[in-house]
Amino acid sequence: IYFQHFFDSTNKQILTVNIDYNQFYQENKYDGQFVKTGPQNISEEIARYKNDLPQKFFNLSKRIDYSIQANSKSKINVGAQYSNTAVSSDLRYYNWNYNDKIFLADQNLTNNYKYHESYLSGYLSYTKHFTNKINGIFGLRAEQINYTSESQQEAFKADTNYISLFPTVSLSYNINQKNSISLAFSKKIRRPNI
């Protein structure tokens, strides 16, 4: 859902509201075998496997943004965002047991990963046209994040909760109509490697 409201005909004040919902489930299944080729090009199956690798993903994100044109050369943006994300992957790996004629779970690879994240931020940015050729954006974002990551195989669970400030600086120089150069610095939230 995307909504935008212009407070006046000159578009100097704009309110933007955006809501994103994303949920999917993918069920990846793989069956295969390992074959060796012996003398006289005769193929022989040496192993058989089956993998069930499903993934569940859910995200709900909401953002509200207010922009005001201070004058012909500068603009201020202020806004807030909330996001809730959950990912789950219950990975199952099986190897064929030729003696019992059944698939047995491979305990070294089978694992269940879970990740949940709750994210809230508020931000403020200032855009300035210094000259016809030089532009800049300066911003600061405050973020509160809470995430839990879990790996069943390693008996690992990590809970993290923090509030941090993240700066953004961007400068650009328009050399001519066809060429420009820019320099940007920003810092993002710290997600776990899992």
C-alpha positions in Angstrom: 0.0 0.0 0.0 1.5 3.3 -1.1 -0.1 6.7 -0.2 1.2 10.2 -0.9 -0.4 13.5 0.0 0.7 16.9 -1.4 -0.1 19.7 1.0 0.0 22.4 -1.6 0.1 22.8 -5.4 3.9 23.6 -5.4 4.7 20.1 -3.9 6.8 21.7 -1.2 5.3 19.6 1.6 4.8 15.9 0.9 3.6 13.1 3.3 4.3 9.5 2.2 3.0 6.3 3.8 4.1 2.9 2.6 3.1 -0.6 3.9 4.8 -3.7 2.5 3.6 -7.2 3.2 5.7 -10.2 2.0 5.2 -13.8 2.8 6.2 -16.9 0.9 7.0 -20.6 1.4 9.3 -22.5 -1.0 9.7 -26.2 -0.8 12.9 -27.2 -2.4 13.3 -31.0 -2.8 16.3 -32.7 -4.4 16.8 -36.4 -5.3 20.0 -37.6 -6.7 22.7 -40.1 -6.9 26.5 -40.4 -7.2 27.7 -42.7 -10.0 31.1 -43.9 -10.9 32.1 -45.3 -14.2 34.2 -48.4 -14.2 35.9 -50.5 -16.8 34.2 -50.7 -20.2 32.2 -47.6 -19.3 29.9 -49.4 -17.0 28.2 -47.1 -14.5 27.6 -48.1 -10.9 25.6 -46.2 -8.3 27.7 -45.6 -5.2 25.4 -43.3 -3.2 21.9 -42.0 -3.3 20.5 -38.9 -1.5 17.4 -36.9 -0.8 17.2 -33.3 0.5 14.1 -31.5 1.8 15.1 -27.8 2.1 12.0 -25.7 2.7 12.1 -22.0 3.6 9.4 -19.8 5.2 9.7 -16.0 5.0 7.5 -13.3 6.4 8.0 -9.5 6.5 5.7 -6.6 7.4 7.2 -3.2 6.9 5.6 0.3 7.5 7.1 3.7 6.8 5.9 7.2 7.1 7.9 10.1 5.7 7.4 13.9 5.7 9.3 16.1 3.3 9.4 19.9 3.3 11.2 22.1 0.8 12.8 24.8 3.0 13.8 26.9 0.0 14.9 26.5 -3.6 18.2 25.0 -2.5 17.4 22.8 0.5 14.9 20.1 1.7 14.3 18.4 5.0 13.0 14.8 5.4 11.8 13.3 8.6 10.3 9.9 9.1 9.9 6.6 10.9 9.9 2.9 9.9 8.9 -0.3 11.6 9.7 -3.8 10.3 9.0 -7.3 11.5 10.8 -10.2 9.8 10.8 -14.0 10.4 12.7 -16.6 8.5 12.6 -20.4 9.1 14.5 -23.1 7.3 14.0 -26.7 8.5 16.7 -28.4 6.4 16.6 -32.2 6.1 19.3 -34.3 4.4 18.9 -38.1 3.8 21.3 -40.8 2.6 20.1 -44.1 1.1 20.9 -47.2 3.2 21.4 -50.0 0.8 21.1 -52.7 3.5 17.8 -51.6 4.9 16.5 -50.1 1.6 15.5 -46.8 3.3 16.6 -43.2 3.5 18.3 -42.3 6.8 18.7 -38.8 8.1 22.2 -37.3 7.9 22.6 -35.9 11.4 25.7 -33.9 10.4 23.8 -31.8 7.9 20.2 -31.8 9.1 19.5 -28.5 10.8 16.7 -26.1 11.7 17.5 -22.4 11.3 15.3 -19.6 12.7 15.6 -15.9 12.6 13.3 -13.2 13.9 13.9 -9.5 13.7 11.9 -6.5 15.0 13.2 -3.1 13.8 12.1 0.5 14.6 13.8 3.6 13.3 13.4 7.3 13.2 15.4 9.5 10.8 16.1 13.0 9.7 18.0 14.2 6.6 18.9 17.5 5.1 19.5 17.9 1.3 21.4 21.0 0.1 22.3 22.3 -3.4 25.4 24.3 -2.6 25.9 25.4 -6.2 24.6 24.2 -9.6 27.3 21.5 -9.6 27.6 20.5 -5.9 24.9 18.8 -3.9 25.0 17.2 -0.5 22.8 15.0 1.8 23.4 14.8 5.6 21.4 12.5 7.8 21.1 10.7 11.1 19.0 7.6 11.8 18.2 6.2 15.3 17.5 2.5 15.2 16.2 0.1 17.8 16.6 -3.5 16.8 15.8 -6.8 18.5 16.7 -10.1 16.8 17.0 -13.7 17.7 18.9 -16.2 15.6 18.9 -19.9 16.3 20.6 -23.0 14.9 19.3 -26.3 16.3 22.3 -28.4 15.1 24.9 -26.2 16.9 22.5 -25.7 19.9 23.2 -22.0 19.2 20.8 -19.1 20.0 21.7 -15.4 20.0 19.5 -12.6 21.2 20.5 -9.1 20.5 18.8 -5.8 21.4 20.4 -2.5 20.8 19.7 1.2 20.0 22.2 2.9 17.8 22.7 6.1 15.8 23.7 5.8 12.1 25.0 8.7 10.1 24.7 9.3 6.4 26.7 11.7 4.3 26.7 12.1 0.6 28.4 14.7 -1.7 28.1 14.9 -5.4 29.8 17.0 -8.0 28.4 17.4 -11.6 31.4 17.8 -13.8 29.3 18.4 -16.9 26.0 17.1 -18.4 27.5 13.6 -19.0 29.7 13.1 -16.0 29.4 13.3 -12.2 31.3 12.1 -9.3 30.0 11.3 -5.8 31.2 10.2 -2.4 28.9 8.6 0.2 29.2 7.2 3.7 26.5 5.4 5.6 26.3 2.8 8.4 23.8 0.0 8.4 22.3 -2.2 11.1 24.5 -5.2 12.3 22.8 -8.4 11.4 24.3 -11.8 12.5 26.2 -14.0 10.0 23.7 -16.8 10.5 
